[in-house]
Amino acid sequence: MRSVTGTPERRRARRYPFVEMRSQVILRTGLFGKTQVPVIPVDLSAGGLAFDSPVELEVGERITLDLEVNMDMGQFRLEKLVGHVVHRTRKGSVWHCGLAFDIGKLKSGQYTQIMRIIGLIARTESLADRIQQQAR
């Protein structure tokens, strides 16, 4: 359907599911101290998370991570995911880092929750792809 101006009617356009991820790493700052550093998640897999960090992390460094995923289907929050940095690359003013989850050290149910989130994201992307193909 077209609007009076001849452009496609925006309200009738197909809508796509939305996924937002937020995260922070928790770094030790001494024997008992900790600091939380917000990071920007780039992608999530069964084995880990890629993210951009404003602070330099060392390869091999063990870190704890909180992850929040907001989707149309609901909100998921995973706290204190344990992993270690497997790579880092300087990209402008941030460090692009790869974190491998330490599967054996995750709390009960955390890995299952990660896999559930990945499954939902995959279905969301599949749905978006089908909608785009139908729109062509």
C-alpha positions in Angstrom: 0.0 0.0 0.0 1.2 3.5 -0.8 0.7 6.7 1.2 -0.7 9.9 -0.3 2.8 11.0 -1.1 3.5 7.9 -3.2 6.0 6.4 -0.7 5.4 2.9 0.8 3.1 3.0 3.8 5.5 2.7 6.8 2.9 1.3 9.2 2.3 -1.7 6.9 6.0 -2.5 6.4 7.2 -5.8 7.9 8.8 -5.6 11.3 11.9 -7.5 12.3 12.7 -9.0 15.7 15.2 -7.0 17.8 18.1 -8.4 19.8 20.2 -6.2 22.1 23.2 -7.5 24.1 24.8 -5.7 27.0 27.8 -6.9 29.0 30.4 -6.0 31.5 33.6 -7.7 32.7 34.5 -7.9 36.3 38.2 -7.4 36.8 40.1 -8.0 40.0 42.0 -4.9 41.3 43.9 -6.5 44.1 43.4 -9.2 46.7 39.8 -8.3 47.5 39.0 -5.5 45.0 36.9 -5.7 41.9 35.9 -3.2 39.2 33.1 -3.5 36.6 34.0 -2.4 33.0 31.2 -2.1 30.5 32.0 -3.8 27.2 30.2 -4.0 23.8 29.3 -7.6 22.8 30.0 -8.3 19.2 28.9 -11.9 18.9 28.0 -14.9 21.0 28.8 -18.6 20.4 28.6 -21.8 22.3 32.2 -21.5 23.1 32.5 -17.8 24.1 31.9 -14.2 23.4 33.6 -11.6 21.2 33.5 -8.0 22.6 35.0 -4.6 22.4 36.6 -3.3 25.6 37.8 0.1 26.5 40.6 -1.4 28.7 43.4 -3.7 27.6 43.0 -7.3 28.7 45.9 -9.8 28.6 45.6 -13.0 26.5 45.2 -15.8 29.1 43.6 -13.5 31.7 40.7 -15.1 33.5 37.7 -12.8 33.8 34.2 -12.9 35.0 31.4 -11.6 32.8 27.8 -10.5 33.2 25.7 -10.8 30.0 22.2 -9.4 29.4 20.3 -10.2 26.2 17.1 -8.4 25.4 14.8 -9.8 22.7 11.2 -9.6 21.7 10.7 -12.9 23.4 12.0 -11.7 26.8 15.1 -10.7 28.7 17.9 -13.1 29.7 20.6 -12.3 32.3 23.6 -14.4 33.0 25.8 -13.4 35.8 29.4 -14.4 36.6 30.2 -16.3 33.5 33.8 -17.5 33.8 36.2 -17.5 30.9 39.6 -16.5 29.7 40.8 -14.1 27.0 42.0 -16.0 23.9 42.8 -13.1 21.7 42.9 -9.3 21.6 43.4 -6.8 18.8 43.6 -3.0 19.0 40.9 -1.4 17.0 41.1 2.4 17.2 40.3 3.4 20.8 39.1 -0.1 21.9 40.4 -3.6 22.2 38.6 -6.3 20.3 38.7 -9.4 22.5 37.7 -13.0 22.3 36.6 -14.8 25.5 36.4 -18.6 25.7 34.0 -19.8 28.4 35.5 -22.1 30.9 32.7 -24.6 30.5 33.7 -26.7 33.5 33.6 -23.7 35.8 30.2 -22.3 34.8 27.5 -22.5 37.4 24.8 -25.1 37.0 22.4 -24.3 34.2 24.5 -21.4 32.7 25.7 -23.4 29.6 22.1 -24.5 29.0 21.0 -20.9 29.2 23.7 -19.8 26.8 22.6 -22.5 24.3 18.9 -21.4 24.7 19.8 -17.8 23.9 21.9 -18.9 20.9 18.9 -21.0 19.7 16.5 -18.0 20.0 18.9 -15.7 18.2 19.3 -18.2 15.4 15.5 -18.6 15.0 15.1 -14.8 15.1 17.7 -14.4 12.3 16.1 -17.2 10.3 12.7 -15.4 10.7 14.2 -12.1 9.6 15.8 -13.8 6.5 12.5 -15.4 5.5 10.7 -12.0 5.9 13.4 -10.3 3.8 13.1 -13.0 1.1 9.3 -12.6 1.0 9.6 -8.8 0.7 11.6 -9.1 -2.5 
